[in-house]
Amino acid sequence: MSPTRRTSRRARGSTAHVEPDERWAVSYADMVTVLMCLFIVLFAVSNVNKGKFEMLANSLATGFGHERTKAGADTTPGLVIPPELVDKKGVEALTARATVEYESLEALRDRMYAALAAEGLQDTVEFSIDDRGLKVGLVGAETFFTDNSTALSAKADAVLNAIGGVLGGVSNQLSIEGHADHRSAAFPFPTNWELSAGRATQVARFLIEQKAIPGARVRATSFSDTRPVAQGDSPEALASNRRVDIVVESNEQDQVRALIPSVAAAQGRAALRGPGNGG
């Protein structure tokens, strides 16, 4: 074979190995497609509803303690908004609802007072209205219970019978809260916790069994001797602390209930023994 033919064959073989590799074009096309999708998403995001975006931004800013933007904070019920960030109309609306709730509790108190007055028992009960609702408590030396006892006194029966009929006509939850004086409990009660719990339970049972108040509306709670209303060891102080308070809980939400004390203070009737009398 001549040198010329061998050289030509080598040249042709060499040319077959240097053909361009175009597989890179596939990866390049994938990258261009991904970039196109990215820009489409960015374009779509840039066209959000401005009003909804402002509401979201304001809610987040308010939650982190920053100033609101021009659109104002979103005060949708359920959000915790600092008072200074709620607009004037929002405050007025909450105050109006608190006033209505206070007047409703006041009307309930007046009905109970009238029922007690009909039995000559109007001086045995003290009423107070606060952010929890309407609290009904017995006052004076003659209270619900005798020393180290959960048995209801005759006067307690009469008082519960009078107010129970009124409580049966409302839908509020009732918190029955038992208390004891500071002296140690004696047999059969291991501690004042059991003693005060027994007192609360007796009142709850009376309202449920004697006045047909639904049990789902009643809750009995024990406070032992942790919340005295009178100090000292006098018979009157000890008797005042052997008590059960009936709290007619407000049906309003927290923001409204928080304004009830200020409404009551404005009307000068936060704690009363009877309608129109300070106490």
C-alpha positions in Angstrom: 0.0 0.0 0.0 1.4 3.3 -1.0 2.2 6.1 1.6 -0.3 8.3 -0.1 -3.3 5.9 0.4 -2.4 5.3 4.1 -2.2 9.0 4.8 -5.6 9.6 3.2 -7.2 6.8 5.4 -5.7 8.3 8.6 -7.1 11.7 7.6 -10.6 10.3 7.1 -10.5 8.4 10.5 -9.3 11.5 12.3 -12.1 13.6 10.8 -14.8 11.2 12.2 -13.6 11.8 15.8 -13.8 15.6 15.9 -17.6 15.9 15.0 -19.3 18.5 17.3 -21.2 17.1 20.4 -24.6 18.9 20.6 -26.0 17.3 23.8 -25.4 20.6 25.6 -28.4 22.1 23.7 -30.8 19.9 25.7 -29.6 21.3 29.1 -29.6 24.8 27.7 -33.2 24.4 26.5 -34.2 23.1 30.0 -32.5 26.1 31.7 -34.3 28.6 29.3 -37.6 26.9 30.1 -37.0 27.2 33.9 -36.1 30.8 33.5 -39.3 31.5 31.6 -41.4 29.9 34.3 -39.6 32.0 36.9 -40.3 35.2 35.1 -44.0 34.2 34.6 -44.3 33.5 38.4 -42.6 36.8 39.3 -45.0 38.7 36.9 -48.0 37.0 38.5 -46.8 37.8 42.0 -46.3 41.5 41.1 -50.0 41.8 40.2 -51.5 41.0 43.7 -54.6 42.6 45.0 -53.3 45.8 46.6 -56.1 46.1 49.1 -55.6 42.5 50.5 -51.8 43.1 50.5 -52.3 46.2 52.6 -54.5 44.4 55.1 -52.0 41.6 55.4 -49.1 44.0 55.8 -51.0 46.0 58.4 -52.0 43.0 60.4 -48.4 41.7 60.5 -47.0 45.1 61.4 -49.5 45.6 64.2 -48.7 42.2 65.6 -45.0 43.1 65.8 -45.7 46.5 67.3 -45.0 48.7 64.3 -47.0 51.6 63.1 -49.9 51.0 60.7 -49.7 51.9 57.0 -52.1 54.2 55.2 -54.8 51.6 54.8 -55.1 51.1 58.5 -54.9 48.1 60.7 -57.1 45.1 60.2 -59.3 44.9 63.3 -61.1 41.8 62.4 -62.5 40.1 65.6 -60.0 37.6 67.0 -56.9 39.8 66.3 -55.1 41.2 69.3 -54.7 44.9 68.5 -53.1 47.4 70.9 -55.7 50.0 72.0 -53.7 52.9 70.5 -54.0 51.2 67.1 -57.7 50.8 67.0 -59.4 53.7 65.3 -61.9 55.9 67.1 -65.0 54.2 65.5 -63.7 50.8 66.7 -63.3 52.0 70.3 -66.8 53.6 70.2 -68.3 50.3 68.9 -66.6 48.3 71.6 -67.7 50.8 74.3 -71.3 50.8 73.0 -71.3 47.0 73.3 -69.8 47.1 76.8 -72.5 49.6 77.8 -75.3 47.4 76.5 -73.7 44.4 78.4 -73.4 46.4 81.6 -77.0 47.5 81.4 -78.1 43.9 80.8 -76.2 42.7 83.9 -77.6 45.6 85.8 -81.1 44.7 84.8 -80.5 41.1 85.9 -79.2 42.4 89.2 -82.4 44.5 89.6 -84.6 41.5 89.0 -82.8 39.5 91.6 -82.9 42.4 94.1 -86.7 42.6 93.6 -87.1 38.9 94.1 -85.1 39.1 97.4 -87.0 42.2 98.5 -90.3 40.4 98.1 -89.0 37.9 100.8 -87.4 40.6 103.0 -83.9 39.4 102.1 -82.6 42.4 100.2 -80.0 43.2 102.8 -78.4 39.8 102.7 -76.8 39.9 99.2 -74.1 42.1 97.8 -73.9 42.6 94.0 -70.9 43.7 92.0 -70.3 44.0 88.2 -66.8 43.7 86.7 -65.1 42.3 83.6 -66.3 38.8 84.5 -69.9 39.6 84.8 -72.3 39.9 87.8 -71.1 38.6 91.2 -73.7 37.7 93.8 -72.4 37.3 97.4 -74.0 36.9 100.8 -73.0 39.6 103.3 -73.1 40.1 107.1 -72.5 37.6 109.9 -75.3 35.2 108.8 -73.8 33.5 105.8 -74.4 30.4 103.7 -72.6 28.1 106.1 -71.8 27.5 109.7 -68.3 26.8 111.0 -66.6 23.7 109.3 -69.8 22.8 107.5 -71.0 22.4 103.9 -74.7 22.4 104.9 -76.7 25.3 103.6 -78.2 27.5 106.3 -82.0 28.2 106.2 -81.2 31.8 105.1 -79.0 30.4 102.3 -81.9 28.3 101.1 -84.2 31.3 101.1 -81.7 33.4 99.2 -81.0 30.7 96.6 -84.7 30.1 96.1 -85.3 33.7 95.5 -82.5 34.4 93.0 -82.6 30.9 91.4 -85.8 31.6 89.6 -84.3 34.7 88.0 -81.1 32.9 87.1 -83.1 30.2 85.4 -84.4 32.8 82.9 -81.0 33.7 81.4 -78.5 31.7 79.4 -75.3 32.9 81.1 -72.8 30.5 82.5 -72.7 30.3 86.3 -69.5 30.0 88.2 -70.1 28.8 91.8 -67.1 29.7 93.9 -66.6 28.2 97.3 -64.5 29.9 100.1 -63.4 29.1 103.6 -61.9 31.2 106.5 -58.2 30.9 107.3 -58.5 28.4 110.1 -57.6 24.8 109.4 -60.3 22.5 108.4 -61.4 19.7 110.8 -62.9 16.3 110.3 -64.4 15.2 107.9 -62.5 17.6 105.6 -58.7 17.1 105.2 -58.1 20.7 104.1 -60.0 23.9 103.3 -59.9 22.9 99.7 -62.3 20.1 100.3 -64.4 22.2 102.6 -64.8 25.1 100.1 -65.4 22.7 97.3 -68.2 21.0 99.2 -69.8 24.4 99.8 -69.7 25.3 96.1 -71.1 21.9 95.2 -74.0 22.3 97.6 -75.0 25.6 96.0 -74.6 24.1 92.5 -76.8 21.2 93.4 -79.5 23.4 94.9 -79.7 25.5 91.7 -79.7 22.4 89.5 -82.0 20.2 91.5 -84.3 22.7 93.1 -84.4 25.4 90.4 -84.0 23.3 87.3 -81.0 25.2 86.0 -79.2 23.0 83.4 -76.1 21.4 84.7 -74.2 22.4 81.6 -74.5 26.0 82.6 -73.0 25.5 86.1 -69.4 25.2 87.2 -68.3 24.6 90.9 -64.9 25.9 91.9 -62.9 25.8 95.1 -60.7 28.6 96.4 -60.1 27.4 99.9 -59.0 30.4 102.1 -57.0 32.1 99.3 -59.4 34.9 98.6 -60.6 36.4 101.9 -63.0 39.4 101.8 -62.4 40.3 105.5 -59.2 40.3 107.6 -58.9 39.3 111.3 -60.3 36.7 113.6 -63.5 38.4 114.7 -66.7 36.3 114.3 -67.9 38.7 111.7 -64.7 38.4 109.6 -64.6 34.7 109.8 -68.2 34.4 108.9 -67.8 36.7 105.9 -65.0 34.5 104.5 -67.2 31.3 104.9 -69.1 32.0 101.7 -70.0 31.1 98.2 -70.0 33.6 95.4 -72.2 33.1 92.4 -70.7 34.7 89.3 -73.1 35.3 86.3 -70.5 35.3 83.6 -70.8 37.8 80.7 -71.5 36.4 77.3 -69.4 39.1 75.6 -65.9 38.6 74.1 -62.8 39.7 75.9 -62.4 43.1 74.3 -65.9 44.1 75.3 -65.7 42.6 78.9 -62.5 44.5 79.5 -64.4 47.8 79.1 -67.2 46.9 81.5 -65.4 48.2 84.6 -64.8 51.6 83.0 -68.5 51.8 82.0 -69.5 50.8 85.6 -67.1 53.4 87.0 -68.5 56.1 84.7 -72.0 55.4 86.1 -70.7 55.1 89.7 -72.4 51.8 90.3 -69.7 49.1 90.2 -70.5 47.5 93.5 -74.0 47.7 94.9 -76.2 46.2 97.5 -79.4 47.4 95.9 -80.4 49.5 92.9 -79.2 53.1 93.2 -77.3 52.6 96.5 -73.6 52.7 96.9 -72.0 49.9 98.8 
